[in-house]
């Protein structure tokens, strides 16, 4: 079961964005897998946020490895 937090009831620091930013992202249809409406409530999926962080980290690590392999990055 996803780790959902109702945006309207989220305390500061509970979700990584402000409430207004979440509402803006939702209205712009950004990150539909992370900010979703169920009934008339808007939720933030913390599990999806963690997946996005892990994905970004993996990309950066792979890029750094590739640069080191090419000799363009120094430790």
Secondary structure, DSSP 8 states (H G I E B T S, - for coil): ---EEEGGG--TTTSSS-HHHHHHHHHTT--TTTEEEETTEEEEEHHHHHHHHHHHHHHHHHHHHHHHHHT----
